C-alpha cells in the first residue's frame, strides 16, 4: 500500500543550534522516511536566497500535518516563533489534529511557556544537552520511530485509515537472512584485516595500537602493490555484502515498522544502521584510504549484541 507524502515542519531557534546542530542530528534519523518518500521534511534551511521567506514559512506551516519543536532558550525567545510559527501550529493541531512533538534540547523555561500543557517528548528538566551522545541518539531514534508510526497510520478525512499491512514473519525471515549474510562477511573481513595488519606491521616494523580505521589511514600511502591488492579485497567486502546487506535490513525495518514491536532489539539495530549508512555515504565513499567502516561504542551506536538471535528466536516461536 502506498503511503502518501505528508509534510513535517521542524521549528527551532537558531541560537539553540550552537554548539550542537539539533536540526541536522534529527534529520539524520528522519532520513529513512524521506528516502521512502513518506514525508516532506521542511525547515527554514529550504528558504531560497532572495525569496519571500515569510511567505515560504507560512506556506510550509499551512501544509504541515505534523511538527517537531526543538525547544531551548532561543526557541522561547524568538519573536517570530512566538508570533507566527507557534500560534499557527497550535491552531492547526486543534483544527485538523496535526501532531505536535515538543523536544526539549536545552535548559529553558518550558514549564512556564505556552507549551506547558503539551506533553514534551522528553523530560524538560533533563534536556538533550544534559545527556550523553548515546542517550541523545536513543531519544532522537525513538522520536523518529514515533513520527514514522504516527504518519503511516494517520487518518485523512473521508479516506480509510492508512494502515501498512505487512507479513511480519516474512519480513523477519528476510531480515534474518541478511543478518546472517552480513555476519559471515564481517567475520571474513576480520580475518583478512588481522592478517593484513600483521603484514604491514612486520614489513614496516611498527607497533601502533591505533584503531583499525586510523591505522589504515596512517599507512595507506606506504602500501606496496601486493598490500594495495589486499586492501582492495577488504574494501570490497565493505562496499559489497556489508553495505548491501545493511541497506536491505534497514529497508525491511522501515517498510515493516510493526517488526519493531515484535522484536524490540531491532530498534537499536535500526539506530546502528542509520549511522553506519550515513557514515558510508558521507565519509567512506569519499575516502579511498578507508577499507573498513565501524560505528561503535564511541559513537553511542554499536551493533546490538544478540539482535540476530532474538530475530531467530521470534521466527522459531512463530512457525
Phi and psi restraints in degrees (value plus and minus 20) as a CYANA .aco file:
   2 UNK   PHI    -102.9   -62.9
   2 UNK   PSI     107.7   147.7
   3 UNK   PHI    -115.5   -75.5
   3 UNK   PSI     106.3   146.3
   4 UNK   PHI     -87.3   -47.3
   4 UNK   PSI     131.7   171.7
   5 UNK   PHI     -87.9   -47.9
   5 UNK   PSI     112.6   152.6
   6 UNK   PHI    -140.8  -100.8
   6 UNK   PSI     138.7   178.7
   7 UNK   PHI    -117.7   -77.7
   7 UNK   PSI     105.0   145.0
   8 UNK   PHI    -135.1   -95.1
   8 UNK   PSI     100.0   140.0
   9 UNK   PHI    -119.9   -79.9
   9 UNK   PSI     111.1   151.1
  10 UNK   PHI    -128.5   -88.5
  10 UNK   PSI      98.1   138.1
  11 UNK   PHI    -128.8   -88.8
  11 UNK   PSI     113.9   153.9
  12 UNK   PHI    -177.9  -137.9
  12 UNK   PSI     142.0   182.0
  13 UNK   PHI    -119.1   -79.1
  13 UNK   PSI     109.4   149.4
  14 UNK   PHI     -78.6   -38.6
  14 UNK   PSI     -52.8   -12.8
  15 UNK   PHI     -92.2   -52.2
  15 UNK   PSI     -33.3     6.7
  16 UNK   PHI    -106.7   -66.7
  16 UNK   PSI     -23.7    16.3
  17 UNK   PHI    -113.0   -73.0
  17 UNK   PSI      -9.2    30.8
  18 UNK   PHI    -147.4  -107.4
  18 UNK   PSI     105.6   145.6
  19 UNK   PHI    -109.3   -69.3
  19 UNK   PSI     -28.9    11.1
  20 UNK   PHI    -127.0   -87.0
  20 UNK   PSI     106.6   146.6
  21 UNK   PHI    -105.5   -65.5
  21 UNK   PSI      72.6   112.6
  22 UNK   PHI     -87.5   -47.5
  22 UNK   PSI     -48.6    -8.6
  23 UNK   PHI     -82.0   -42.0
  23 UNK   PSI     -67.3   -27.3
  24 UNK   PHI     -87.5   -47.5
  24 UNK   PSI     -57.9   -17.9
  25 UNK   PHI     -81.0   -41.0
  25 UNK   PSI     -64.5   -24.5
  26 UNK   PHI     -85.5   -45.5
  26 UNK   PSI     -64.0   -24.0
  27 UNK   PHI     -84.6   -44.6
  27 UNK   PSI     -45.3    -5.3
  28 UNK   PHI     -80.1   -40.1
  28 UNK   PSI     -62.7   -22.7
  29 UNK   PHI     -96.4   -56.4
  29 UNK   PSI     -47.1    -7.1
  30 UNK   PHI    -104.2   -64.2
  30 UNK   PSI     -27.6    12.4
  31 UNK   PHI     -75.8   -35.8
  31 UNK   PSI     -60.5   -20.5
  32 UNK   PHI     -80.3   -40.3
  32 UNK   PSI     -53.3   -13.3
  33 UNK   PHI     -85.4   -45.4
  33 UNK   PSI     -60.6   -20.6
  34 UNK   PHI     -88.5   -48.5
  34 UNK   PSI     -60.7   -20.7
  35 UNK   PHI     -83.8   -43.8
  35 UNK   PSI     -52.8   -12.8
  36 UNK   PHI    -104.3   -64.3
  36 UNK   PSI     -16.1    23.9
  37 UNK   PHI      35.8    75.8
  37 UNK   PSI      20.0    60.0
  38 UNK   PHI    -112.0   -72.0
  38 UNK   PSI     -42.1    -2.1
  39 UNK   PHI    -171.6  -131.6
  39 UNK   PSI     124.6   164.6
  40 UNK   PHI    -121.8   -81.8
  40 UNK   PSI      86.1   126.1
  41 UNK   PHI    -106.7   -66.7
  41 UNK   PSI     104.2   144.2
  42 UNK   PHI    -142.1  -102.1
  42 UNK   PSI     108.6   148.6
  43 UNK   PHI    -161.1  -121.1
  43 UNK   PSI     150.9   190.9
  44 UNK   PHI     -93.2   -53.2
  44 UNK   PSI     -19.9    20.1
  45 UNK   PHI     -88.8   -48.8
  45 UNK   PSI     -34.3     5.7
  46 UNK   PHI    -106.0   -66.0
  46 UNK   PSI     -23.9    16.1
  47 UNK   PHI     -89.4   -49.4
  47 UNK   PSI     105.8   145.8
  48 UNK   PHI    -101.1   -61.1
  48 UNK   PSI     125.4   165.4
  49 UNK   PHI     -78.6   -38.6
  49 UNK   PSI     111.7   151.7
  50 UNK   PHI      63.6   103.6
  50 UNK   PSI     -19.4    20.6
  51 UNK   PHI    -107.2   -67.2
  51 UNK   PSI     148.0   188.0
  52 UNK   PHI     -98.7   -58.7
  52 UNK   PSI      67.2   107.2
  53 UNK   PHI     -84.1   -44.1
  53 UNK   PSI     -55.6   -15.6
  54 UNK   PHI     -83.3   -43.3
  54 UNK   PSI     -59.2   -19.2
  55 UNK   PHI     -87.0   -47.0
  55 UNK   PSI     -58.9   -18.9
  56 UNK   PHI     -83.5   -43.5
  56 UNK   PSI     -60.7   -20.7
  57 UNK   PHI     -84.7   -44.7
  57 UNK   PSI     -65.5   -25.5
  58 UNK   PHI     -82.2   -42.2
  58 UNK   PSI     -59.2   -19.2
  59 UNK   PHI     -83.2   -43.2
  59 UNK   PSI     -61.4   -21.4
  60 UNK   PHI     -86.2   -46.2
  60 UNK   PSI     -58.6   -18.6
  61 UNK   PHI     -83.5   -43.5
  61 UNK   PSI     -59.5   -19.5
  62 UNK   PHI     -85.2   -45.2
  62 UNK   PSI     -51.6   -11.6
  63 UNK   PHI    -106.1   -66.1
  63 UNK   PSI     -35.9     4.1
  64 UNK   PHI     -86.2   -46.2
  64 UNK   PSI     113.6   153.6
  65 UNK   PHI    -130.0   -90.0
  65 UNK   PSI     -23.0    17.0
  66 UNK   PHI    -178.4  -138.4
  66 UNK   PSI     134.2   174.2
  67 UNK   PHI    -166.7  -126.7
  67 UNK   PSI     117.3   157.3
  68 UNK   PHI    -126.3   -86.3
  68 UNK   PSI     105.1   145.1
  69 UNK   PHI    -124.3   -84.3
  69 UNK   PSI      96.1   136.1
  70 UNK   PHI    -113.7   -73.7
  70 UNK   PSI      81.8   121.8
  71 UNK   PHI    -124.7   -84.7
  71 UNK   PSI     106.3   146.3
  72 UNK   PHI    -169.9  -129.9
  72 UNK   PSI    -192.2  -152.2
  73 UNK   PHI     -80.8   -40.8
  73 UNK   PSI     -54.7   -14.7
  74 UNK   PHI     -86.2   -46.2
  74 UNK   PSI     -58.9   -18.9
  75 UNK   PHI     -81.0   -41.0
  75 UNK   PSI     -69.9   -29.9
  76 UNK   PHI     -90.5   -50.5
  76 UNK   PSI     -42.4    -2.4
  77 UNK   PHI    -108.0   -68.0
  77 UNK   PSI     -31.8     8.2
  78 UNK   PHI     -95.1   -55.1
  78 UNK   PSI     100.7   140.7
  79 UNK   PHI     -85.5   -45.5
  79 UNK   PSI     -59.7   -19.7
  80 UNK   PHI     -84.5   -44.5
  80 UNK   PSI     -62.4   -22.4
  81 UNK   PHI     -83.5   -43.5
  81 UNK   PSI     -66.1   -26.1
  82 UNK   PHI     -85.7   -45.7
  82 UNK   PSI     -55.6   -15.6
  83 UNK   PHI    -118.1   -78.1
  83 UNK   PSI     -44.0    -4.0
  84 UNK   PHI    -136.8   -96.8
  84 UNK   PSI     -82.7   -42.7
  85 UNK   PHI     -87.8   -47.8
  85 UNK   PSI     -73.9   -33.9
  86 UNK   PHI     -83.7   -43.7
  86 UNK   PSI     -66.9   -26.9
  87 UNK   PHI     -78.6   -38.6
  87 UNK   PSI     -59.2   -19.2
  88 UNK   PHI     -86.0   -46.0
  88 UNK   PSI     -64.6   -24.6
  89 UNK   PHI     -84.7   -44.7
  89 UNK   PSI     -63.0   -23.0
  90 UNK   PHI     -88.7   -48.7
  90 UNK   PSI     -56.2   -16.2
  91 UNK   PHI     -86.1   -46.1
  91 UNK   PSI     -59.4   -19.4
  92 UNK   PHI     -84.5   -44.5
  92 UNK   PSI     -57.9   -17.9
  93 UNK   PHI     -82.9   -42.9
  93 UNK   PSI     -59.6   -19.6
  94 UNK   PHI     -92.1   -52.1
  94 UNK   PSI     -63.1   -23.1
  95 UNK   PHI     -99.4   -59.4
  95 UNK   PSI     -64.5   -24.5
  96 UNK   PHI    -133.7   -93.7
  96 UNK   PSI     -16.9    23.1
  97 UNK   PHI      52.7    92.7
  97 UNK   PSI       4.3    44.3
  98 UNK   PHI     -81.1   -41.1
  98 UNK   PSI     121.4   161.4
  99 UNK   PHI    -100.7   -60.7
  99 UNK   PSI     114.3   154.3
 100 UNK   PHI    -139.6   -99.6
 100 UNK   PSI     108.3   148.3
 101 UNK   PHI    -141.6  -101.6
 101 UNK   PSI      73.0   113.0
 102 UNK   PHI     -96.0   -56.0
 102 UNK   PSI     105.3   145.3
 103 UNK   PHI    -142.2  -102.2
 103 UNK   PSI      95.7   135.7
 104 UNK   PHI    -105.7   -65.7
 104 UNK   PSI      93.8   133.8
 105 UNK   PHI    -117.3   -77.3
 105 UNK   PSI     -45.2    -5.2
 106 UNK   PHI    -159.7  -119.7
 106 UNK   PSI     137.9   177.9
 107 UNK   PHI     -78.2   -38.2
 107 UNK   PSI     107.6   147.6
 108 UNK   PHI    -182.9  -142.9
 108 UNK   PSI     157.2   197.2
 109 UNK   PHI    -109.6   -69.6
 109 UNK   PSI      30.0    70.0
 110 UNK   PHI     -76.5   -36.5
 110 UNK   PSI     -63.2   -23.2
 111 UNK   PHI     -93.8   -53.8
 111 UNK   PSI     -28.2    11.8
 112 UNK   PHI    -131.9   -91.9
 112 UNK   PSI      -6.4    33.6
 113 UNK   PHI    -123.2   -83.2
 113 UNK   PSI     157.2   197.2
 114 UNK   PHI     -87.7   -47.7
 114 UNK   PSI     -32.2     7.8
 115 UNK   PHI    -108.0   -68.0
 115 UNK   PSI     -21.0    19.0
 116 UNK   PHI     -71.7   -31.7
 116 UNK   PSI     -59.7   -19.7
 117 UNK   PHI     -96.1   -56.1
 117 UNK   PSI     -28.6    11.4
 118 UNK   PHI    -114.6   -74.6
 118 UNK   PSI     112.5   152.5
 119 UNK   PHI     -90.2   -50.2
 119 UNK   PSI      98.3   138.3
 120 UNK   PHI     -91.1   -51.1
 120 UNK   PSI     131.7   171.7
 121 UNK   PHI     -88.4   -48.4
 121 UNK   PSI     -51.6   -11.6
 122 UNK   PHI    -141.9  -101.9
 122 UNK   PSI     156.6   196.6
 123 UNK   PHI     -92.9   -52.9
 123 UNK   PSI      95.9   135.9
 124 UNK   PHI     -79.4   -39.4
 124 UNK   PSI     -45.3    -5.3
 125 UNK   PHI     -99.6   -59.6
 125 UNK   PSI     -31.7     8.3
 126 UNK   PHI    -150.9  -110.9
 126 UNK   PSI      53.9    93.9
 127 UNK   PHI     -86.6   -46.6
 127 UNK   PSI     151.7   191.7
 128 UNK   PHI     -77.3   -37.3
 128 UNK   PSI     -56.6   -16.6
 129 UNK   PHI     -84.8   -44.8
 129 UNK   PSI     -37.2     2.8
 130 UNK   PHI    -108.1   -68.1
 130 UNK   PSI     -24.6    15.4
 131 UNK   PHI    -124.6   -84.6
 131 UNK   PSI     143.4   183.4
 132 UNK   PHI     -92.8   -52.8
 132 UNK   PSI     140.2   180.2
 133 UNK   PHI     -74.8   -34.8
 133 UNK   PSI     -59.2   -19.2
 134 UNK   PHI     -84.7   -44.7
 134 UNK   PSI     -61.0   -21.0
 135 UNK   PHI     -87.4   -47.4
 135 UNK   PSI     -59.0   -19.0
 136 UNK   PHI     -80.5   -40.5
 136 UNK   PSI     -66.3   -26.3
 137 UNK   PHI     -80.0   -40.0
 137 UNK   PSI     -59.4   -19.4
 138 UNK   PHI     -81.5   -41.5
 138 UNK   PSI     -65.0   -25.0
 139 UNK   PHI     -87.5   -47.5
 139 UNK   PSI     -63.8   -23.8
 140 UNK   PHI     -82.4   -42.4
 140 UNK   PSI     -59.5   -19.5
 141 UNK   PHI     -85.2   -45.2
 141 UNK   PSI     -63.3   -23.3
 142 UNK   PHI     -83.6   -43.6
 142 UNK   PSI     -59.2   -19.2
 143 UNK   PHI     -84.4   -44.4
 143 UNK   PSI     -65.1   -25.1
 144 UNK   PHI     -83.9   -43.9
 144 UNK   PSI     -57.4   -17.4
 145 UNK   PHI     -86.3   -46.3
 145 UNK   PSI     -58.2   -18.2
 146 UNK   PHI     -86.2   -46.2
 146 UNK   PSI     -65.5   -25.5
 147 UNK   PHI     -80.5   -40.5
 147 UNK   PSI     -64.3   -24.3
 148 UNK   PHI     -76.1   -36.1
 148 UNK   PSI     -71.9   -31.9
 149 UNK   PHI     -83.1   -43.1
 149 UNK   PSI     -62.3   -22.3
 150 UNK   PHI     -84.2   -44.2
 150 UNK   PSI     -63.4   -23.4
 151 UNK   PHI     -90.9   -50.9
 151 UNK   PSI     -55.6   -15.6
 152 UNK   PHI     -86.9   -46.9
 152 UNK   PSI     -51.2   -11.2
 153 UNK   PHI    -125.9   -85.9
 153 UNK   PSI     -10.5    29.5
 154 UNK   PHI     -86.2   -46.2
 154 UNK   PSI     131.1   171.1
 155 UNK   PHI    -126.7   -86.7
 155 UNK   PSI     114.2   154.2
 156 UNK   PHI    -122.3   -82.3
 156 UNK   PSI     124.4   164.4
 157 UNK   PHI     -75.7   -35.7
 157 UNK   PSI     110.1   150.1
 158 UNK   PHI      56.6    96.6
 158 UNK   PSI     -15.3    24.7
 159 UNK   PHI    -143.1  -103.1
 159 UNK   PSI     134.9   174.9
 160 UNK   PHI     -88.2   -48.2
 160 UNK   PSI     138.7   178.7
 161 UNK   PHI     -79.2   -39.2
 161 UNK   PSI     116.6   156.6
 162 UNK   PHI    -105.6   -65.6
 162 UNK   PSI      52.8    92.8
 163 UNK   PHI    -114.7   -74.7
 163 UNK   PSI     105.1   145.1
 164 UNK   PHI    -102.2   -62.2
 164 UNK   PSI      87.5   127.5
 165 UNK   PHI    -106.4   -66.4
 165 UNK   PSI     107.9   147.9
 166 UNK   PHI    -169.4  -129.4
 166 UNK   PSI     137.9   177.9
 167 UNK   PHI    -112.6   -72.6
 167 UNK   PSI      82.4   122.4
 168 UNK   PHI     -79.2   -39.2
 168 UNK   PSI     -62.8   -22.8
 169 UNK   PHI     -84.1   -44.1
 169 UNK   PSI     -65.0   -25.0
 170 UNK   PHI     -82.1   -42.1
 170 UNK   PSI     -60.8   -20.8
 171 UNK   PHI     -82.6   -42.6
 171 UNK   PSI     -62.6   -22.6
 172 UNK   PHI     -90.5   -50.5
 172 UNK   PSI     -53.4   -13.4
 173 UNK   PHI     -82.0   -42.0
 173 UNK   PSI     -62.9   -22.9
 174 UNK   PHI     -84.7   -44.7
 174 UNK   PSI     -63.7   -23.7
 175 UNK   PHI     -80.1   -40.1
 175 UNK   PSI     -63.5   -23.5
 176 UNK   PHI     -80.8   -40.8
 176 UNK   PSI     -60.3   -20.3
 177 UNK   PHI     -82.1   -42.1
 177 UNK   PSI     -64.3   -24.3
 178 UNK   PHI     -93.8   -53.8
 178 UNK   PSI     -52.2   -12.2
 179 UNK   PHI     -82.7   -42.7
 179 UNK   PSI     -61.6   -21.6
 180 UNK   PHI     -84.2   -44.2
 180 UNK   PSI     -62.9   -22.9
 181 UNK   PHI     -83.0   -43.0
 181 UNK   PSI     -63.8   -23.8
 182 UNK   PHI     -89.6   -49.6
 182 UNK   PSI     -51.7   -11.7
 183 UNK   PHI     -85.8   -45.8
 183 UNK   PSI     -63.4   -23.4
 184 UNK   PHI     -82.6   -42.6
 184 UNK   PSI     -64.3   -24.3
 185 UNK   PHI     -83.4   -43.4
 185 UNK   PSI     -62.2   -22.2
 186 UNK   PHI     -85.0   -45.0
 186 UNK   PSI     -61.6   -21.6
 187 UNK   PHI     -82.7   -42.7
 187 UNK   PSI     -62.2   -22.2
 188 UNK   PHI     -83.8   -43.8
 188 UNK   PSI     -60.8   -20.8
 189 UNK   PHI     -84.9   -44.9
 189 UNK   PSI     -59.8   -19.8
 190 UNK   PHI     -82.8   -42.8
 190 UNK   PSI     -59.9   -19.9
 191 UNK   PHI     -83.1   -43.1
 191 UNK   PSI     -67.1   -27.1
 192 UNK   PHI     -82.2   -42.2
 192 UNK   PSI     -61.7   -21.7
 193 UNK   PHI     -78.8   -38.8
 193 UNK   PSI     -68.6   -28.6
 194 UNK   PHI     -84.2   -44.2
 194 UNK   PSI     -62.2   -22.2
 195 UNK   PHI     -84.3   -44.3
 195 UNK   PSI     -59.6   -19.6
 196 UNK   PHI     -87.8   -47.8
 196 UNK   PSI     -62.1   -22.1
 197 UNK   PHI     -80.6   -40.6
 197 UNK   PSI     -63.4   -23.4
 198 UNK   PHI     -83.8   -43.8
 198 UNK   PSI     -57.8   -17.8
 199 UNK   PHI     -80.0   -40.0
 199 UNK   PSI     -65.7   -25.7
 200 UNK   PHI     -87.2   -47.2
 200 UNK   PSI     -64.1   -24.1
 201 UNK   PHI     -80.9   -40.9
 201 UNK   PSI     -61.8   -21.8
 202 UNK   PHI     -85.8   -45.8
 202 UNK   PSI     -64.9   -24.9
 203 UNK   PHI     -89.1   -49.1
 203 UNK   PSI     -61.2   -21.2
 204 UNK   PHI    -113.8   -73.8
 204 UNK   PSI     -23.4    16.6
 205 UNK   PHI      35.2    75.2
 205 UNK   PSI      32.4    72.4
 206 UNK   PHI    -137.3   -97.3
 206 UNK   PSI     133.9   173.9
 207 UNK   PHI    -148.8  -108.8
 207 UNK   PSI      18.5    58.5
 208 UNK   PHI     -81.1   -41.1
 208 UNK   PSI     123.5   163.5
 209 UNK   PHI    -131.6   -91.6
 209 UNK   PSI       6.7    46.7
 210 UNK   PHI     -85.7   -45.7
 210 UNK   PSI     134.4   174.4
 211 UNK   PHI     -81.2   -41.2
 211 UNK   PSI     133.4   173.4
 212 UNK   PHI     -77.5   -37.5
 212 UNK   PSI     -63.3   -23.3
 213 UNK   PHI     -79.4   -39.4
 213 UNK   PSI     -64.8   -24.8
 214 UNK   PHI     -90.3   -50.3
 214 UNK   PSI     -52.4   -12.4
 215 UNK   PHI     -81.2   -41.2
 215 UNK   PSI     -69.7   -29.7
 216 UNK   PHI     -88.6   -48.6
 216 UNK   PSI     -53.0   -13.0
 217 UNK   PHI     -81.6   -41.6
 217 UNK   PSI     -61.1   -21.1
 218 UNK   PHI     -89.6   -49.6
 218 UNK   PSI     -58.7   -18.7
 219 UNK   PHI    -126.6   -86.6
 219 UNK   PSI     -15.8    24.2
 220 UNK   PHI     -76.4   -36.4
 220 UNK   PSI     -63.9   -23.9
 221 UNK   PHI     -89.1   -49.1
 221 UNK   PSI     -28.7    11.3
 222 UNK   PHI    -129.4   -89.4
 222 UNK   PSI     -10.6    29.4
 223 UNK   PHI     -94.8   -54.8
 223 UNK   PSI     120.6   160.6
 224 UNK   PHI    -106.8   -66.8
 224 UNK   PSI    -199.8  -159.8
 225 UNK   PHI     -81.9   -41.9
 225 UNK   PSI     -62.9   -22.9
 226 UNK   PHI     -83.4   -43.4
 226 UNK   PSI     -60.8   -20.8
 227 UNK   PHI     -88.9   -48.9
 227 UNK   PSI     -56.2   -16.2
 228 UNK   PHI     -83.5   -43.5
 228 UNK   PSI     -56.0   -16.0
 229 UNK   PHI     -83.8   -43.8
 229 UNK   PSI     -65.2   -25.2
 230 UNK   PHI     -82.4   -42.4
 230 UNK   PSI     -60.2   -20.2
 231 UNK   PHI     -78.9   -38.9
 231 UNK   PSI     -65.0   -25.0
 232 UNK   PHI     -87.1   -47.1
 232 UNK   PSI     -51.9   -11.9
 233 UNK   PHI     -83.9   -43.9
 233 UNK   PSI     -60.2   -20.2
 234 UNK   PHI     -89.5   -49.5
 234 UNK   PSI     -61.9   -21.9
 235 UNK   PHI     -83.4   -43.4
 235 UNK   PSI     -56.3   -16.3
 236 UNK   PHI     -81.8   -41.8
 236 UNK   PSI     -50.9   -10.9
 237 UNK   PHI     -88.5   -48.5
 237 UNK   PSI     -59.2   -19.2
 238 UNK   PHI     -84.9   -44.9
 238 UNK   PSI     -65.5   -25.5
 239 UNK   PHI     -90.3   -50.3
 239 UNK   PSI     -50.1   -10.1
 240 UNK   PHI    -116.0   -76.0
 240 UNK   PSI    -117.3   -77.3
 241 UNK   PHI     -82.4   -42.4
 241 UNK   PSI     -53.9   -13.9
 242 UNK   PHI     -91.7   -51.7
 242 UNK   PSI     -69.6   -29.6
 243 UNK   PHI     -83.5   -43.5
 243 UNK   PSI     -68.7   -28.7
 244 UNK   PHI     -84.2   -44.2
 244 UNK   PSI     -61.5   -21.5
 245 UNK   PHI     -86.0   -46.0
 245 UNK   PSI     -65.0   -25.0
 246 UNK   PHI     -82.4   -42.4
 246 UNK   PSI     -61.6   -21.6
 247 UNK   PHI     -83.5   -43.5
 247 UNK   PSI     -60.8   -20.8
 248 UNK   PHI     -88.3   -48.3
 248 UNK   PSI     -61.4   -21.4
 249 UNK   PHI     -81.2   -41.2
 249 UNK   PSI     -66.5   -26.5
 250 UNK   PHI     -81.8   -41.8
 250 UNK   PSI     -61.1   -21.1
 251 UNK   PHI     -82.5   -42.5
 251 UNK   PSI     -60.2   -20.2
 252 UNK   PHI     -84.9   -44.9
 252 UNK   PSI     -61.4   -21.4
 253 UNK   PHI     -85.7   -45.7
 253 UNK   PSI     -61.3   -21.3
 254 UNK   PHI     -89.0   -49.0
 254 UNK   PSI     -55.8   -15.8
 255 UNK   PHI     -95.6   -55.6
 255 UNK   PSI     -43.3    -3.3
 256 UNK   PHI    -150.2  -110.2
 256 UNK   PSI      48.7    88.7
 257 UNK   PHI     -82.2   -42.2
 257 UNK   PSI     -38.5     1.5
 258 UNK   PHI     -85.0   -45.0
 258 UNK   PSI     -38.9     1.1
 259 UNK   PHI     -88.3   -48.3
 259 UNK   PSI     -40.1    -0.1
 260 UNK   PHI     -86.5   -46.5
 260 UNK   PSI     -49.6    -9.6
 261 UNK   PHI     -98.6   -58.6
 261 UNK   PSI     -55.9   -15.9
 262 UNK   PHI     -90.0   -50.0
 262 UNK   PSI     -61.8   -21.8
 263 UNK   PHI    -149.6  -109.6
 263 UNK   PSI      70.4   110.4
 264 UNK   PHI     -76.4   -36.4
 264 UNK   PSI     -46.9    -6.9
 265 UNK   PHI     -81.7   -41.7
 265 UNK   PSI     -39.4     0.6
 266 UNK   PHI     -89.9   -49.9
 266 UNK   PSI     -39.8     0.2
 267 UNK   PHI     -84.8   -44.8
 267 UNK   PSI     -63.3   -23.3
 268 UNK   PHI     -88.2   -48.2
 268 UNK   PSI     -55.6   -15.6
 269 UNK   PHI     -85.2   -45.2
 269 UNK   PSI     -62.3   -22.3
 270 UNK   PHI     -77.6   -37.6
 270 UNK   PSI     -65.4   -25.4
 271 UNK   PHI     -80.3   -40.3
 271 UNK   PSI     -64.9   -24.9
 272 UNK   PHI     -80.6   -40.6
 272 UNK   PSI     -65.2   -25.2
 273 UNK   PHI     -89.3   -49.3
 273 UNK   PSI     -55.9   -15.9
 274 UNK   PHI     -78.8   -38.8
 274 UNK   PSI     -65.6   -25.6
 275 UNK   PHI     -87.6   -47.6
 275 UNK   PSI     -63.0   -23.0
 276 UNK   PHI     -80.6   -40.6
 276 UNK   PSI     -67.9   -27.9
 277 UNK   PHI     -89.6   -49.6
 277 UNK   PSI     -54.2   -14.2
 278 UNK   PHI     -84.4   -44.4
 278 UNK   PSI     -62.8   -22.8
 279 UNK   PHI     -86.3   -46.3
 279 UNK   PSI     -56.3   -16.3
 280 UNK   PHI     -81.0   -41.0
 280 UNK   PSI     -67.8   -27.8
 281 UNK   PHI     -88.8   -48.8
 281 UNK   PSI     -60.9   -20.9
 282 UNK   PHI    -113.7   -73.7
 282 UNK   PSI     -41.5    -1.5
 283 UNK   PHI    -141.9  -101.9
 283 UNK   PSI     -81.8   -41.8
 284 UNK   PHI     -76.6   -36.6
 284 UNK   PSI     -66.7   -26.7
 285 UNK   PHI     -81.7   -41.7
 285 UNK   PSI     -45.3    -5.3
 286 UNK   PHI    -115.7   -75.7
 286 UNK   PSI     -24.9    15.1
 287 UNK   PHI    -142.7  -102.7
 287 UNK   PSI      76.5   116.5
 288 UNK   PHI     -85.1   -45.1
 288 UNK   PSI     -36.1     3.9
 289 UNK   PHI    -104.2   -64.2
 289 UNK   PSI     -15.1    24.9
 290 UNK   PHI    -121.7   -81.7
 290 UNK   PSI     112.1   152.1
 291 UNK   PHI    -139.0   -99.0
 291 UNK   PSI     -33.1     6.9
 292 UNK   PHI    -141.2  -101.2
 292 UNK   PSI     134.8   174.8
 293 UNK   PHI    -160.8  -120.8
 293 UNK   PSI      95.1   135.1
 294 UNK   PHI    -144.8  -104.8
 294 UNK   PSI     121.2   161.2
 295 UNK   PHI    -147.7  -107.7
 295 UNK   PSI      90.1   130.1
 296 UNK   PHI    -141.2  -101.2
 296 UNK   PSI    -170.4  -130.4
 297 UNK   PHI     -80.3   -40.3
 297 UNK   PSI     -58.0   -18.0
 298 UNK   PHI     -84.5   -44.5
 298 UNK   PSI     -44.4    -4.4
 299 UNK   PHI    -109.7   -69.7
 299 UNK   PSI     -29.2    10.8
 300 UNK   PHI      58.8    98.8
 300 UNK   PSI      -8.6    31.4
 301 UNK   PHI    -157.4  -117.4
 301 UNK   PSI      35.6    75.6
 302 UNK   PHI     -89.4   -49.4
 302 UNK   PSI     142.4   182.4
 303 UNK   PHI     -82.8   -42.8
 303 UNK   PSI     107.8   147.8
 304 UNK   PHI     -90.2   -50.2
 304 UNK   PSI      88.9   128.9
 305 UNK   PHI     -77.7   -37.7
 305 UNK   PSI     114.2   154.2
 306 UNK   PHI      67.3   107.3
 306 UNK   PSI     -22.3    17.7
 307 UNK   PHI     -80.6   -40.6
 307 UNK   PSI     -60.5   -20.5
 308 UNK   PHI     -85.1   -45.1
 308 UNK   PSI     -58.1   -18.1
 309 UNK   PHI     -87.3   -47.3
 309 UNK   PSI     -56.3   -16.3
 310 UNK   PHI     -89.6   -49.6
 310 UNK   PSI     -56.1   -16.1
 311 UNK   PHI     -84.4   -44.4
 311 UNK   PSI     -66.5   -26.5
 312 UNK   PHI     -81.7   -41.7
 312 UNK   PSI     -58.8   -18.8
 313 UNK   PHI     -83.4   -43.4
 313 UNK   PSI     -63.8   -23.8
 314 UNK   PHI     -80.5   -40.5
 314 UNK   PSI     -61.7   -21.7
 315 UNK   PHI     -83.2   -43.2
 315 UNK   PSI     -63.6   -23.6
 316 UNK   PHI     -81.9   -41.9
 316 UNK   PSI     -58.2   -18.2
 317 UNK   PHI     -97.7   -57.7
 317 UNK   PSI     -30.3     9.7
 318 UNK   PHI    -145.1  -105.1
 318 UNK   PSI      23.0    63.0
